[in-house]
Amino acid sequence: MMTCKDIADFLSEYLDRTLPWSQRLVFRLHLLLCRDCRRYLDSYQKTDHAICQLKDPGTSQEESVPEDLVKAILAARRVQATDSHPL
Ligand SMILES: [Zn+2]
């Protein structure tokens, strides 16, 4: 059985669809039962989306993501939003 820590560990693989189906099943089952992990997944996806948009100035920013959260994650990843280097 997966724990909440396992969910956090497997989250990126789950989103990349690289988990075996049996793992995905257990993963989804845990999400059904665990509200905390559902919220975690939700915020993870929103944050990921927001970072993609920050990297691409051509698209508008996601309004539902708190600015502080985005800044904190950008700082953690040492991504410079103001970096002028072309991607
Ligand atoms: Zn959980």
PDB file of the backbone (N, CA, C, O) and the ligand in Angstrom, with CONECT records:
HET     ZN  A 101       1
ATOM      1  N   MET A   1       0.841  -1.208   0.000  1.00  0.00           N
ATOM      2  CA  MET A   1       0.000   0.000   0.000  1.00  0.00           C
ATOM      3  C   MET A   1       0.876   1.257   0.000  1.00  0.00           C
ATOM      4  O   MET A   1       1.899   1.320   0.681  1.00  0.00           O
ATOM      5  N   MET A   2       0.458   2.231  -0.762  1.00  0.00           N
ATOM      6  CA  MET A   2       1.242   3.459  -0.848  1.00  0.00           C
ATOM      7  C   MET A   2       0.961   4.388   0.337  1.00  0.00           C
ATOM      8  O   MET A   2      -0.160   4.471   0.837  1.00  0.00           O
ATOM      9  N   THR A   3       1.995   5.064   0.756  1.00  0.00           N
ATOM     10  CA  THR A   3       1.826   6.107   1.756  1.00  0.00           C
ATOM     11  C   THR A   3       1.811   7.465   1.050  1.00  0.00           C
ATOM     12  O   THR A   3       2.076   7.555  -0.148  1.00  0.00           O
ATOM     13  N   CYS A   4       1.502   8.499   1.798  1.00  0.00           N
ATOM     14  CA  CYS A   4       1.493   9.840   1.214  1.00  0.00           C
ATOM     15  C   CYS A   4       2.881  10.218   0.708  1.00  0.00           C
ATOM     16  O   CYS A   4       3.011  10.942  -0.278  1.00  0.00           O
ATOM     17  N   LYS A   5       3.911   9.730   1.381  1.00  0.00           N
ATOM     18  CA  LYS A   5       5.277  10.018   0.934  1.00  0.00           C
ATOM     19  C   LYS A   5       5.541   9.349  -0.410  1.00  0.00           C
ATOM     20  O   LYS A   5       6.182   9.926  -1.288  1.00  0.00           O
ATOM     21  N   ASP A   6       5.038   8.121  -0.561  1.00  0.00           N
ATOM     22  CA  ASP A   6       5.192   7.427  -1.845  1.00  0.00           C
ATOM     23  C   ASP A   6       4.520   8.204  -2.961  1.00  0.00           C
ATOM     24  O   ASP A   6       5.053   8.314  -4.065  1.00  0.00           O
ATOM     25  N   ILE A   7       3.361   8.735  -2.669  1.00  0.00           N
ATOM     26  CA  ILE A   7       2.635   9.530  -3.662  1.00  0.00           C
ATOM     27  C   ILE A   7       3.491  10.706  -4.116  1.00  0.00           C
ATOM     28  O   ILE A   7       3.598  10.988  -5.309  1.00  0.00           O
ATOM     29  N   ALA A   8       4.090  11.377  -3.160  1.00  0.00           N
ATOM     30  CA  ALA A   8       4.946  12.521  -3.498  1.00  0.00           C
ATOM     31  C   ALA A   8       6.135  12.072  -4.345  1.00  0.00           C
ATOM     32  O   ALA A   8       6.535  12.757  -5.287  1.00  0.00           O
ATOM     33  N   ASP A   9       6.696  10.906  -3.996  1.00  0.00           N
ATOM     34  CA  ASP A   9       7.850  10.393  -4.731  1.00  0.00           C
ATOM     35  C   ASP A   9       7.489   9.992  -6.161  1.00  0.00           C
ATOM     36  O   ASP A   9       8.263  10.202  -7.095  1.00  0.00           O
ATOM     37  N   PHE A  10       6.299   9.411  -6.309  1.00  0.00           N
ATOM     38  CA  PHE A  10       5.899   8.870  -7.610  1.00  0.00           C
ATOM     39  C   PHE A  10       5.163   9.889  -8.480  1.00  0.00           C
ATOM     40  O   PHE A  10       4.831   9.611  -9.632  1.00  0.00           O
ATOM     41  N   LEU A  11       4.915  11.061  -7.918  1.00  0.00           N
ATOM     42  CA  LEU A  11       4.032  12.011  -8.596  1.00  0.00           C
ATOM     43  C   LEU A  11       4.522  12.372 -10.003  1.00  0.00           C
ATOM     44  O   LEU A  11       3.743  12.367 -10.957  1.00  0.00           O
ATOM     45  N   SER A  12       5.797  12.679 -10.123  1.00  0.00           N
ATOM     46  CA  SER A  12       6.288  13.097 -11.443  1.00  0.00           C
ATOM     47  C   SER A  12       6.224  11.942 -12.441  1.00  0.00           C
ATOM     48  O   SER A  12       5.929  12.145 -13.619  1.00  0.00           O
ATOM     49  N   GLU A  13       6.501  10.729 -11.959  1.00  0.00           N
ATOM     50  CA  GLU A  13       6.410   9.562 -12.842  1.00  0.00           C
ATOM     51  C   GLU A  13       4.967   9.303 -13.247  1.00  0.00           C
ATOM     52  O   GLU A  13       4.682   8.934 -14.387  1.00  0.00           O
ATOM     53  N   TYR A  14       4.067   9.500 -12.299  1.00  0.00           N
ATOM     54  CA  TYR A  14       2.654   9.324 -12.596  1.00  0.00           C
ATOM     55  C   TYR A  14       2.220  10.309 -13.679  1.00  0.00           C
ATOM     56  O   TYR A  14       1.526   9.933 -14.624  1.00  0.00           O
ATOM     57  N   LEU A  15       2.628  11.564 -13.540  1.00  0.00           N
ATOM     58  CA  LEU A  15       2.242  12.585 -14.511  1.00  0.00           C
ATOM     59  C   LEU A  15       2.927  12.358 -15.856  1.00  0.00           C
ATOM     60  O   LEU A  15       2.380  12.706 -16.902  1.00  0.00           O
ATOM     61  N   ASP A  16       4.116  11.778 -15.827  1.00  0.00           N
ATOM     62  CA  ASP A  16       4.816  11.465 -17.081  1.00  0.00           C
ATOM     63  C   ASP A  16       4.329  10.159 -17.701  1.00  0.00           C
ATOM     64  O   ASP A  16       4.754   9.779 -18.792  1.00  0.00           O
ATOM     65  N   ARG A  17       3.435   9.482 -16.992  1.00  0.00           N
ATOM     66  CA  ARG A  17       2.887   8.188 -17.442  1.00  0.00           C
ATOM     67  C   ARG A  17       3.961   7.143 -17.619  1.00  0.00           C
ATOM     68  O   ARG A  17       3.889   6.316 -18.528  1.00  0.00           O
ATOM     69  N   THR A  18       4.963   7.175 -16.750  1.00  0.00           N
ATOM     70  CA  THR A  18       6.003   6.163 -16.813  1.00  0.00           C
ATOM     71  C   THR A  18       5.825   5.089 -15.744  1.00  0.00           C
ATOM     72  O   THR A  18       6.613   4.146 -15.667  1.00  0.00           O
ATOM     73  N   LEU A  19       4.788   5.236 -14.920  1.00  0.00           N
ATOM     74  CA  LEU A  19       4.513   4.213 -13.914  1.00  0.00           C
ATOM     75  C   LEU A  19       3.840   3.011 -14.562  1.00  0.00           C
ATOM     76  O   LEU A  19       3.013   3.170 -15.460  1.00  0.00           O
ATOM     77  N   PRO A  20       4.194   1.798 -14.108  1.00  0.00           N
ATOM     78  CA  PRO A  20       3.453   0.622 -14.560  1.00  0.00           C
ATOM     79  C   PRO A  20       1.990   0.718 -14.134  1.00  0.00           C
ATOM     80  O   PRO A  20       1.668   1.393 -13.155  1.00  0.00           O
ATOM     81  N   TRP A  21       1.104   0.043 -14.869  1.00  0.00           N
ATOM     82  CA  TRP A  21      -0.327   0.214 -14.622  1.00  0.00           C
ATOM     83  C   TRP A  21      -0.720  -0.193 -13.209  1.00  0.00           C
ATOM     84  O   TRP A  21      -1.621   0.395 -12.611  1.00  0.00           O
ATOM     85  N   SER A  22      -0.031  -1.209 -12.677  1.00  0.00           N
ATOM     86  CA  SER A  22      -0.378  -1.659 -11.321  1.00  0.00           C
ATOM     87  C   SER A  22      -0.082  -0.559 -10.300  1.00  0.00           C
ATOM     88  O   SER A  22      -0.831  -0.367  -9.342  1.00  0.00           O
ATOM     89  N   GLN A  23       1.026   0.162 -10.523  1.00  0.00           N
ATOM     90  CA  GLN A  23       1.382   1.267  -9.647  1.00  0.00           C
ATOM     91  C   GLN A  23       0.398   2.425  -9.800  1.00  0.00           C
ATOM     92  O   GLN A  23       0.005   3.064  -8.824  1.00  0.00           O
ATOM     93  N   ARG A  24       0.014   2.674 -11.049  1.00  0.00           N
ATOM     94  CA  ARG A  24      -0.950   3.742 -11.314  1.00  0.00           C
ATOM     95  C   ARG A  24      -2.269   3.470 -10.609  1.00  0.00           C
ATOM     96  O   ARG A  24      -2.915   4.372 -10.074  1.00  0.00           O
ATOM     97  N   LEU A  25      -2.647   2.195 -10.628  1.00  0.00           N
ATOM     98  CA  LEU A  25      -3.912   1.804  -9.996  1.00  0.00           C
ATOM     99  C   LEU A  25      -3.876   2.102  -8.497  1.00  0.00           C
ATOM    100  O   LEU A  25      -4.808   2.679  -7.935  1.00  0.00           O
ATOM    101  N   VAL A  26      -2.777   1.694  -7.871  1.00  0.00           N
ATOM    102  CA  VAL A  26      -2.623   1.935  -6.433  1.00  0.00           C
ATOM    103  C   VAL A  26      -2.551   3.435  -6.158  1.00  0.00           C
ATOM    104  O   VAL A  26      -3.102   3.935  -5.178  1.00  0.00           O
ATOM    105  N   PHE A  27      -1.862   4.128  -7.045  1.00  0.00           N
ATOM    106  CA  PHE A  27      -1.723   5.574  -6.938  1.00  0.00           C
ATOM    107  C   PHE A  27      -3.089   6.256  -6.969  1.00  0.00           C
ATOM    108  O   PHE A  27      -3.404   7.107  -6.137  1.00  0.00           O
ATOM    109  N   ARG A  28      -3.895   5.849  -7.967  1.00  0.00           N
ATOM    110  CA  ARG A  28      -5.220   6.458  -8.124  1.00  0.00           C
ATOM    111  C   ARG A  28      -6.127   6.109  -6.960  1.00  0.00           C
ATOM    112  O   ARG A  28      -6.942   6.920  -6.519  1.00  0.00           O
ATOM    113  N   LEU A  29      -5.970   4.889  -6.471  1.00  0.00           N
ATOM    114  CA  LEU A  29      -6.766   4.455  -5.331  1.00  0.00           C
ATOM    115  C   LEU A  29      -6.447   5.317  -4.112  1.00  0.00           C
ATOM    116  O   LEU A  29      -7.343   5.735  -3.379  1.00  0.00           O
ATOM    117  N   HIS A  30      -5.171   5.571  -3.914  1.00  0.00           N
ATOM    118  CA  HIS A  30      -4.766   6.415  -2.794  1.00  0.00           C
ATOM    119  C   HIS A  30      -5.349   7.827  -2.963  1.00  0.00           C
ATOM    120  O   HIS A  30      -5.830   8.428  -2.002  1.00  0.00           O
ATOM    121  N   LEU A  31      -5.299   8.338  -4.182  1.00  0.00           N
ATOM    122  CA  LEU A  31      -5.840   9.679  -4.431  1.00  0.00           C
ATOM    123  C   LEU A  31      -7.328   9.746  -4.126  1.00  0.00           C
ATOM    124  O   LEU A  31      -7.833  10.754  -3.632  1.00  0.00           O
ATOM    125  N   LEU A  32      -8.028   8.641  -4.432  1.00  0.00           N
ATOM    126  CA  LEU A  32      -9.466   8.598  -4.156  1.00  0.00           C
ATOM    127  C   LEU A  32      -9.732   8.682  -2.659  1.00  0.00           C
ATOM    128  O   LEU A  32     -10.700   9.298  -2.212  1.00  0.00           O
ATOM    129  N   LEU A  33      -8.851   8.049  -1.901  1.00  0.00           N
ATOM    130  CA  LEU A  33      -9.071   7.941  -0.466  1.00  0.00           C
ATOM    131  C   LEU A  33      -8.452   9.081   0.325  1.00  0.00           C
ATOM    132  O   LEU A  33      -8.846   9.349   1.460  1.00  0.00           O
ATOM    133  N   CYS A  34      -7.486   9.746  -0.280  1.00  0.00           N
ATOM    134  CA  CYS A  34      -6.697  10.714   0.482  1.00  0.00           C
ATOM    135  C   CYS A  34      -6.880  12.123  -0.072  1.00  0.00           C
ATOM    136  O   CYS A  34      -6.409  12.436  -1.166  1.00  0.00           O
ATOM    137  N   ARG A  35      -7.554  12.949   0.676  1.00  0.00           N
ATOM    138  CA  ARG A  35      -7.837  14.306   0.239  1.00  0.00           C
ATOM    139  C   ARG A  35      -6.556  15.142   0.172  1.00  0.00           C
ATOM    140  O   ARG A  35      -6.396  15.982  -0.713  1.00  0.00           O
ATOM    141  N   ASP A  36      -5.667  14.903   1.103  1.00  0.00           N
ATOM    142  CA  ASP A  36      -4.410  15.659   1.142  1.00  0.00           C
ATOM    143  C   ASP A  36      -3.616  15.466  -0.144  1.00  0.00           C
ATOM    144  O   ASP A  36      -3.080  16.419  -0.711  1.00  0.00           O
ATOM    145  N   CYS A  37      -3.550  14.225  -0.589  1.00  0.00           N
ATOM    146  CA  CYS A  37      -2.768  13.947  -1.791  1.00  0.00           C
ATOM    147  C   CYS A  37      -3.461  14.483  -3.035  1.00  0.00           C
ATOM    148  O   CYS A  37      -2.795  14.886  -3.989  1.00  0.00           O
ATOM    149  N   ARG A  38      -4.795  14.494  -3.035  1.00  0.00           N
ATOM    150  CA  ARG A  38      -5.500  15.099  -4.162  1.00  0.00           C
ATOM    151  C   ARG A  38      -5.161  16.576  -4.264  1.00  0.00           C
ATOM    152  O   ARG A  38      -4.920  17.097  -5.353  1.00  0.00           O
ATOM    153  N   ARG A  39      -5.146  17.241  -3.122  1.00  0.00           N
ATOM    154  CA  ARG A  39      -4.813  18.667  -3.114  1.00  0.00           C
ATOM    155  C   ARG A  39      -3.366  18.885  -3.523  1.00  0.00           C
ATOM    156  O   ARG A  39      -3.034  19.845  -4.218  1.00  0.00           O
ATOM    157  N   TYR A  40      -2.511  17.970  -3.074  1.00  0.00           N
ATOM    158  CA  TYR A  40      -1.093  18.068  -3.423  1.00  0.00           C
ATOM    159  C   TYR A  40      -0.907  17.937  -4.935  1.00  0.00           C
ATOM    160  O   TYR A  40      -0.183  18.713  -5.559  1.00  0.00           O
ATOM    161  N   LEU A  41      -1.581  16.933  -5.507  1.00  0.00           N
ATOM    162  CA  LEU A  41      -1.505  16.722  -6.955  1.00  0.00           C
ATOM    163  C   LEU A  41      -2.027  17.941  -7.705  1.00  0.00           C
ATOM    164  O   LEU A  41      -1.437  18.384  -8.690  1.00  0.00           O
ATOM    165  N   ASP A  42      -3.125  18.462  -7.228  1.00  0.00           N
ATOM    166  CA  ASP A  42      -3.745  19.623  -7.860  1.00  0.00           C
ATOM    167  C   ASP A  42      -2.802  20.822  -7.865  1.00  0.00           C
ATOM    168  O   ASP A  42      -2.618  21.474  -8.892  1.00  0.00           O
ATOM    169  N   SER A  43      -2.208  21.105  -6.708  1.00  0.00           N
ATOM    170  CA  SER A  43      -1.311  22.256  -6.607  1.00  0.00           C
ATOM    171  C   SER A  43      -0.034  22.014  -7.403  1.00  0.00           C
ATOM    172  O   SER A  43       0.548  22.940  -7.967  1.00  0.00           O
ATOM    173  N   TYR A  44       0.394  20.752  -7.439  1.00  0.00           N
ATOM    174  CA  TYR A  44       1.593  20.410  -8.207  1.00  0.00           C
ATOM    175  C   TYR A  44       1.373  20.696  -9.684  1.00  0.00           C
ATOM    176  O   TYR A  44       2.230  21.284 -10.343  1.00  0.00           O
ATOM    177  N   GLN A  45       0.220  20.280 -10.204  1.00  0.00           N
ATOM    178  CA  GLN A  45      -0.069  20.488 -11.620  1.00  0.00           C
ATOM    179  C   GLN A  45      -0.199  21.964 -11.945  1.00  0.00           C
ATOM    180  O   GLN A  45       0.296  22.423 -12.975  1.00  0.00           O
ATOM    181  N   LYS A  46      -0.864  22.710 -11.070  1.00  0.00           N
ATOM    182  CA  LYS A  46      -1.031  24.147 -11.294  1.00  0.00           C
ATOM    183  C   LYS A  46       0.317  24.858 -11.288  1.00  0.00           C
ATOM    184  O   LYS A  46       0.579  25.732 -12.114  1.00  0.00           O
ATOM    185  N   THR A  47       1.166  24.467 -10.338  1.00  0.00           N
ATOM    186  CA  THR A  47       2.473  25.096 -10.221  1.00  0.00           C
ATOM    187  C   THR A  47       3.327  24.789 -11.436  1.00  0.00           C
ATOM    188  O   THR A  47       3.997  25.669 -11.977  1.00  0.00           O
ATOM    189  N   ASP A  48       3.299  23.535 -11.860  1.00  0.00           N
ATOM    190  CA  ASP A  48       4.045  23.125 -13.027  1.00  0.00           C
ATOM    191  C   ASP A  48       3.615  23.929 -14.242  1.00  0.00           C
ATOM    192  O   ASP A  48       4.439  24.389 -15.032  1.00  0.00           O
ATOM    193  N   HIS A  49       2.299  24.087 -14.371  1.00  0.00           N
ATOM    194  CA  HIS A  49       1.724  24.840 -15.472  1.00  0.00           C
ATOM    195  C   HIS A  49       2.178  26.297 -15.410  1.00  0.00           C
ATOM    196  O   HIS A  49       2.527  26.894 -16.428  1.00  0.00           O
ATOM    197  N   ALA A  50       2.166  26.852 -14.217  1.00  0.00           N
ATOM    198  CA  ALA A  50       2.539  28.251 -14.026  1.00  0.00           C
ATOM    199  C   ALA A  50       3.992  28.470 -14.401  1.00  0.00           C
ATOM    200  O   ALA A  50       4.334  29.487 -15.004  1.00  0.00           O
ATOM    201  N   ILE A  51       4.848  27.521 -14.049  1.00  0.00           N
ATOM    202  CA  ILE A  51       6.261  27.650 -14.365  1.00  0.00           C
ATOM    203  C   ILE A  51       6.482  27.599 -15.875  1.00  0.00           C
ATOM    204  O   ILE A  51       7.313  28.334 -16.407  1.00  0.00           O
ATOM    205  N   CYS A  52       5.749  26.744 -16.555  1.00  0.00           N
ATOM    206  CA  CYS A  52       5.835  26.685 -18.014  1.00  0.00           C
ATOM    207  C   CYS A  52       5.478  28.044 -18.616  1.00  0.00           C
ATOM    208  O   CYS A  52       6.115  28.511 -19.560  1.00  0.00           O
ATOM    209  N   GLN A  53       4.455  28.657 -18.055  1.00  0.00           N
ATOM    210  CA  GLN A  53       4.011  29.939 -18.585  1.00  0.00           C
ATOM    211  C   GLN A  53       5.012  31.042 -18.280  1.00  0.00           C
ATOM    212  O   GLN A  53       5.209  31.954 -19.084  1.00  0.00           O
ATOM    213  N   LEU A  54       5.646  30.954 -17.110  1.00  0.00           N
ATOM    214  CA  LEU A  54       6.647  31.955 -16.757  1.00  0.00           C
ATOM    215  C   LEU A  54       7.856  31.850 -17.675  1.00  0.00           C
ATOM    216  O   LEU A  54       8.487  32.856 -18.000  1.00  0.00           O
ATOM    217  N   LYS A  55       8.176  30.624 -18.093  1.00  0.00           N
ATOM    218  CA  LYS A  55       9.298  30.425 -19.000  1.00  0.00           C
ATOM    219  C   LYS A  55       8.977  30.965 -20.380  1.00  0.00           C
ATOM    220  O   LYS A  55       9.872  31.339 -21.138  1.00  0.00           O
ATOM    221  N   ASP A  56       7.692  31.002 -20.700  1.00  0.00           N
ATOM    222  CA  ASP A  56       7.266  31.470 -22.013  1.00  0.00           C
ATOM    223  C   ASP A  56       6.463  32.755 -21.858  1.00  0.00           C
ATOM    224  O   ASP A  56       5.275  32.706 -21.539  1.00  0.00           O
ATOM    225  N   PRO A  57       7.097  33.902 -22.080  1.00  0.00           N
ATOM    226  CA  PRO A  57       6.422  35.196 -21.874  1.00  0.00           C
ATOM    227  C   PRO A  57       5.282  35.436 -22.861  1.00  0.00           C
ATOM    228  O   PRO A  57       4.513  36.384 -22.704  1.00  0.00           O
ATOM    229  N   GLY A  58       5.174  34.585 -23.871  1.00  0.00           N
ATOM    230  CA  GLY A  58       4.139  34.769 -24.877  1.00  0.00           C
ATOM    231  C   GLY A  58       2.743  34.435 -24.392  1.00  0.00           C
ATOM    232  O   GLY A  58       1.755  34.879 -24.976  1.00  0.00           O
ATOM    233  N   THR A  59       2.657  33.647 -23.313  1.00  0.00           N
ATOM    234  CA  THR A  59       1.343  33.263 -22.799  1.00  0.00           C
ATOM    235  C   THR A  59       1.035  34.003 -21.507  1.00  0.00           C
ATOM    236  O   THR A  59       1.944  34.437 -20.800  1.00  0.00           O
ATOM    237  N   SER A  60      -0.226  34.142 -21.205  1.00  0.00           N
ATOM    238  CA  SER A  60      -0.639  34.860 -20.001  1.00  0.00           C
ATOM    239  C   SER A  60      -0.424  34.006 -18.759  1.00  0.00           C
ATOM    240  O   SER A  60      -0.375  32.778 -18.841  1.00  0.00           O
ATOM    241  N   GLN A  61      -0.298  34.655 -17.621  1.00  0.00           N
ATOM    242  CA  GLN A  61      -0.044  33.932 -16.379  1.00  0.00           C
ATOM    243  C   GLN A  61      -1.320  33.324 -15.805  1.00  0.00           C
ATOM    244  O   GLN A  61      -2.425  33.842 -15.966  1.00  0.00           O
ATOM    245  N   GLU A  62      -1.107  32.199 -15.127  1.00  0.00           N
ATOM    246  CA  GLU A  62      -2.221  31.516 -14.468  1.00  0.00           C
ATOM    247  C   GLU A  62      -2.636  32.312 -13.233  1.00  0.00           C
ATOM    248  O   GLU A  62      -1.836  32.503 -12.317  1.00  0.00           O
ATOM    249  N   GLU A  63      -3.867  32.771 -13.207  1.00  0.00           N
ATOM    250  CA  GLU A  63      -4.299  33.622 -12.109  1.00  0.00           C
ATOM    251  C   GLU A  63      -4.533  32.861 -10.816  1.00  0.00           C
ATOM    252  O   GLU A  63      -4.430  33.427  -9.728  1.00  0.00           O
ATOM    253  N   SER A  64      -4.850  31.569 -10.936  1.00  0.00           N
ATOM    254  CA  SER A  64      -5.217  30.802  -9.750  1.00  0.00           C
ATOM    255  C   SER A  64      -4.014  30.390  -8.913  1.00  0.00           C
ATOM    256  O   SER A  64      -4.180  29.894  -7.799  1.00  0.00           O
ATOM    257  N   VAL A  65      -2.804  30.588  -9.433  1.00  0.00           N
ATOM    258  CA  VAL A  65      -1.618  30.226  -8.671  1.00  0.00           C
ATOM    259  C   VAL A  65      -1.140  31.428  -7.872  1.00  0.00           C
ATOM    260  O   VAL A  65      -0.894  32.494  -8.435  1.00  0.00           O
ATOM    261  N   PRO A  66      -1.005  31.255  -6.547  1.00  0.00           N
ATOM    262  CA  PRO A  66      -0.512  32.361  -5.723  1.00  0.00           C
ATOM    263  C   PRO A  66       0.894  32.766  -6.162  1.00  0.00           C
ATOM    264  O   PRO A  66       1.758  31.918  -6.383  1.00  0.00           O
ATOM    265  N   GLU A  67       1.102  34.059  -6.281  1.00  0.00           N
ATOM    266  CA  GLU A  67       2.384  34.561  -6.768  1.00  0.00           C
ATOM    267  C   GLU A  67       3.544  34.146  -5.863  1.00  0.00           C
ATOM    268  O   GLU A  67       4.638  33.834  -6.333  1.00  0.00           O
ATOM    269  N   ASP A  68       3.280  34.150  -4.556  1.00  0.00           N
ATOM    270  CA  ASP A  68       4.326  33.771  -3.609  1.00  0.00           C
ATOM    271  C   ASP A  68       4.779  32.332  -3.815  1.00  0.00           C
ATOM    272  O   ASP A  68       5.964  32.014  -3.714  1.00  0.00           O
ATOM    273  N   LEU A  69       3.801  31.464  -4.108  1.00  0.00           N
ATOM    274  CA  LEU A  69       4.115  30.052  -4.310  1.00  0.00           C
ATOM    275  C   LEU A  69       5.013  29.885  -5.526  1.00  0.00           C
ATOM    276  O   LEU A  69       5.998  29.147  -5.486  1.00  0.00           O
ATOM    277  N   VAL A  70       4.670  30.566  -6.590  1.00  0.00           N
ATOM    278  CA  VAL A  70       5.473  30.491  -7.813  1.00  0.00           C
ATOM    279  C   VAL A  70       6.874  31.002  -7.554  1.00  0.00           C
ATOM    280  O   VAL A  70       7.854  30.396  -7.986  1.00  0.00           O
ATOM    281  N   LYS A  71       6.969  32.120  -6.846  1.00  0.00           N
ATOM    282  CA  LYS A  71       8.282  32.692  -6.543  1.00  0.00           C
ATOM    283  C   LYS A  71       9.123  31.733  -5.717  1.00  0.00           C
ATOM    284  O   LYS A  71      10.320  31.568  -5.953  1.00  0.00           O
ATOM    285  N   ALA A  72       8.471  31.100  -4.739  1.00  0.00           N
ATOM    286  CA  ALA A  72       9.184  30.173  -3.864  1.00  0.00           C
ATOM    287  C   ALA A  72       9.722  28.996  -4.659  1.00  0.00           C
ATOM    288  O   ALA A  72      10.846  28.545  -4.437  1.00  0.00           O
ATOM    289  N   ILE A  73       8.906  28.501  -5.593  1.00  0.00           N
ATOM    290  CA  ILE A  73       9.338  27.344  -6.373  1.00  0.00           C
ATOM    291  C   ILE A  73      10.410  27.745  -7.374  1.00  0.00           C
ATOM    292  O   ILE A  73      11.364  27.003  -7.606  1.00  0.00           O
ATOM    293  N   LEU A  74      10.252  28.890  -7.949  1.00  0.00           N
ATOM    294  CA  LEU A  74      11.287  29.374  -8.870  1.00  0.00           C
ATOM    295  C   LEU A  74      12.601  29.546  -8.137  1.00  0.00           C
ATOM    296  O   LEU A  74      13.660  29.210  -8.668  1.00  0.00           O
ATOM    297  N   ALA A  75      12.544  30.068  -6.917  1.00  0.00           N
ATOM    298  CA  ALA A  75      13.752  30.247  -6.116  1.00  0.00           C
ATOM    299  C   ALA A  75      14.363  28.898  -5.788  1.00  0.00           C
ATOM    300  O   ALA A  75      15.582  28.729  -5.825  1.00  0.00           O
ATOM    301  N   ALA A  76      13.499  27.931  -5.463  1.00  0.00           N
ATOM    302  CA  ALA A  76      13.986  26.601  -5.112  1.00  0.00           C
ATOM    303  C   ALA A  76      14.678  25.942  -6.296  1.00  0.00           C
ATOM    304  O   ALA A  76      15.681  25.248  -6.134  1.00  0.00           O
ATOM    305  N   ARG A  77      14.151  26.158  -7.451  1.00  0.00           N
ATOM    306  CA  ARG A  77      14.742  25.553  -8.649  1.00  0.00           C
ATOM    307  C   ARG A  77      15.850  26.426  -9.234  1.00  0.00           C
ATOM    308  O   ARG A  77      16.469  26.066 -10.235  1.00  0.00           O
ATOM    309  N   ARG A  78      16.092  27.560  -8.612  1.00  0.00           N
ATOM    310  CA  ARG A  78      17.101  28.514  -9.077  1.00  0.00           C
ATOM    311  C   ARG A  78      16.868  28.920 -10.535  1.00  0.00           C
ATOM    312  O   ARG A  78      17.807  29.088 -11.313  1.00  0.00           O
ATOM    313  N   VAL A  79      15.608  29.068 -10.870  1.00  0.00           N
ATOM    314  CA  VAL A  79      15.263  29.558 -12.197  1.00  0.00           C
ATOM    315  C   VAL A  79      15.091  31.065 -12.101  1.00  0.00           C
ATOM    316  O   VAL A  79      14.387  31.564 -11.223  1.00  0.00           O
ATOM    317  N   GLN A  80      15.727  31.775 -12.995  1.00  0.00           N
ATOM    318  CA  GLN A  80      15.611  33.210 -12.982  1.00  0.00           C
ATOM    319  C   GLN A  80      14.595  33.646 -14.022  1.00  0.00           C
ATOM    320  O   GLN A  80      14.828  33.554 -15.228  1.00  0.00           O
ATOM    321  N   ALA A  81      13.466  34.123 -13.527  1.00  0.00           N
ATOM    322  CA  ALA A  81      12.386  34.508 -14.427  1.00  0.00           C
ATOM    323  C   ALA A  81      12.776  35.705 -15.287  1.00  0.00           C
ATOM    324  O   ALA A  81      12.264  35.891 -16.391  1.00  0.00           O
ATOM    325  N   THR A  82      13.692  36.510 -14.758  1.00  0.00           N
ATOM    326  CA  THR A  82      14.098  37.712 -15.481  1.00  0.00           C
ATOM    327  C   THR A  82      15.301  37.456 -16.387  1.00  0.00           C
ATOM    328  O   THR A  82      15.805  38.367 -17.044  1.00  0.00           O
ATOM    329  N   ASP A  83      15.753  36.197 -16.412  1.00  0.00           N
ATOM    330  CA  ASP A  83      16.899  35.834 -17.244  1.00  0.00           C
ATOM    331  C   ASP A  83      16.585  36.126 -18.708  1.00  0.00           C
ATOM    332  O   ASP A  83      15.543  35.728 -19.228  1.00  0.00           O
ATOM    333  N   SER A  84      17.501  36.825 -19.355  1.00  0.00           N
ATOM    334  CA  SER A  84      17.251  37.228 -20.730  1.00  0.00           C
ATOM    335  C   SER A  84      17.764  36.229 -21.756  1.00  0.00           C
ATOM    336  O   SER A  84      17.605  36.443 -22.958  1.00  0.00           O
ATOM    337  N   HIS A  85      18.379  35.139 -21.298  1.00  0.00           N
ATOM    338  CA  HIS A  85      18.872  34.141 -22.259  1.00  0.00           C
ATOM    339  C   HIS A  85      17.705  33.515 -23.011  1.00  0.00           C
ATOM    340  O   HIS A  85      16.697  33.159 -22.402  1.00  0.00           O
ATOM    341  N   PRO A  86      17.829  33.378 -24.310  1.00  0.00           N
ATOM    342  CA  PRO A  86      16.757  32.700 -25.070  1.00  0.00           C
ATOM    343  C   PRO A  86      16.733  31.208 -24.735  1.00  0.00           C
ATOM    344  O   PRO A  86      17.778  30.603 -24.496  1.00  0.00           O
ATOM    345  N   LEU A  87      15.541  30.622 -24.720  1.00  0.00           N
ATOM    346  CA  LEU A  87      15.431  29.203 -24.384  1.00  0.00           C
ATOM    347  C   LEU A  87      15.850  28.340 -25.573  1.00  0.00           C
ATOM    348  O   LEU A  87      15.825  27.112 -25.484  1.00  0.00           O
TER     349      LEU A  87
HETATM  350 ZN    ZN A 101      -2.133  10.586   0.850  1.00  0.00          ZN2+
END
